[in-house]
Amino acid sequence: MERSSFADFSCSISRTLEVVGEWWTLLILRDLFLGFERFDEIQRNLGLASNVLTARLKRLLEQGIVERHTDLQDKRVWRYTLTEQGRDLYPVLLALTAWGDKWRAPGGLKPLHIRHASCQHVSNAVPHCAICGEKMRLDNISFEAGPGGREAPGTALIGQVLRQHKPGKPEK
């Protein structure tokens, strides 16, 4: 079954999913963040069929998320690295990791620790306001229409919901 395209949705989450929402893509990105660069390393680590990995890497290349370079020691081997656009996805992966650690880690045992280099503590992703630095929670944020928003497929009711939403109070 062919999946639907989110490209025309007036929603940044939808447009992001259009690029990274296919199965395996976020795990490929995880491996790239962890330092895997070679096709065979990523394939071996994930246990992924080569045709699927090829298709996902091709899509990431087309979207400007990764770059491909020949290996300096062996010109027959490709190395994949994250572009600036790709590196900017790190908060997404950190947030998914934090959620998975909290809600899906068997026995609360985290499979991976993320150590903050500046303070040397193991930490996780917590969204903070880019202006004042305060921790952002559902009870202290609100949503409002932006200049690129429109009522369209995937956001057909969003205008109505945003007009009714009370700042600082999450909808139930």
N, C-alpha and C positions, 0 to 999 in steps of 0.2 A: 504494500500500500504506500503510495506517494504521500509524503508529509506536506502539510500546508506551509506556505511561505508567510513569514511575518514581516517581510520587507516594507509593506505598505501600511503597517500599523503605526499609529501615532503614539508610540510608546518606546522609551529607551530600553526597557527590559526586553520587549519583543524584538527590537532591532539587534540587541546583543545576542539573544538566543538564535537569531537568524545566522549568526556567525559561529557561535560556540555551543549551540544547544544540541548538537547531534551526540548520540551515545559515543563514548570514548574520547571526545574532543577535550573535555576538561581534564581527563586523566593524562592525555598526551601533553597538555599544557603543564600539568603538575610535574610530569617527568622532566620537561624542559626547564622548569623552575628549579628542580632538584639537581640539574646539571647534566642530564642525559642529552647528548647531541646527535648521536649516530642512530640511523634508522634501525640497525640490528639491535642496539641496546634498548631502545624504546620497545621494539617488538618483543624482545626476550623478556623485558621487565613486565609488560602488560599481558603477555601471552596472546597477543592480538594477531589475527590473520593479516598477512602482508597486503592484501588488496584493500582491506578496511583502513589500515594505517596509511597506505598510499593515498587513498581518497581523502582522508581527514587532513593529512599534511598538505595535499594539493589545495584544498579549500582554505587552510590557514595561510598558505603562501599567497593565494589569489586575494585574500582579504587584507594582506599586509600585517598579519599577526606574527608570522615567522619569516626568516630569511634562510636561504640555503647556500652553503659554500662548500667548495671541495676541500677535503682533508689535506693538510699540508704534507703529511707523510705518504698518503696514498690517494692519488688523484681520482681513483675509481670510487671513492667513498664520499658520500655527502654528509655534511654536518648541518644541523638545524639549530638556529638560535632565535630567541625572541627579539622582535623589533621593539621600539619604544611603545608602540601601540600594544604589543603583546605583553610587555612588562607592566603596563598599566592595568592589566587584569589581575595582578597579584592580590589586591584587596578582595576580589570576588572569591578567589581560591582560599584566602585566609578566612573569610566569613563562612564559606561552606565547611571548611575544616573545623572551625569553632562550633558550628551547629552540630556537625557529625560527632565531635568529641563529647558534646553535652548530651545529645539525645540518642546516639547510635553506637557508641563505643561499648562493647560488651564488658560488663563489670566496671565501667567507668575508666577503663585502661586505654589511654590515648595511644594510637599507633605511631604517632609522630609528635615530637616536641618542637616548638618553634621558639628559638632563643633570640631575644633582642640583644644585638651586639653592644649597644650603648651601656645598658645596665647589667647585662649578662643574666637576666632572669628569663625563665621560660614563661611565655605569655600566649595570648590569643588575640584574635581580631575583635576590637570594640570600636564601633563608629563614634567619632567625635566631630563636633562642629568645626569646620575648617576656619571659622572666624574667631570664635571665643574659646575653643578647646573643650567645652562642656560635653560630657557624654550624652549621646543622642539615644533616647528611648521612645517608644511609641506614645507614651503619655506626655512628652514634652516637644513633639514635632507636629506640624500640620502639613497638609498638601494643598497646593493651589495650582491652577492652570498656568502653564508657561506659554511663551509666545509661539512655540512650535506645536502646541496641543490642538487637537481637533477631534470632534466626534466622528468616528469612522470605524471600519471593521477592527475588532479587537479593543476598541475604546468607545463603543457605541453609547454607553451610559455614563461614561466618566465625568462629563460635564455636570450632569444632574447630581452625581454623588459628591463631586467637589463643591458644588454650591450649597449642599446640605451639611457637609462635614464641619464640625465645630473644632476650631484650632485647639490643639493640646488634648483632645479627647478622641481616642481611637474608636472607630465605628465597630459595633458588635454585630 
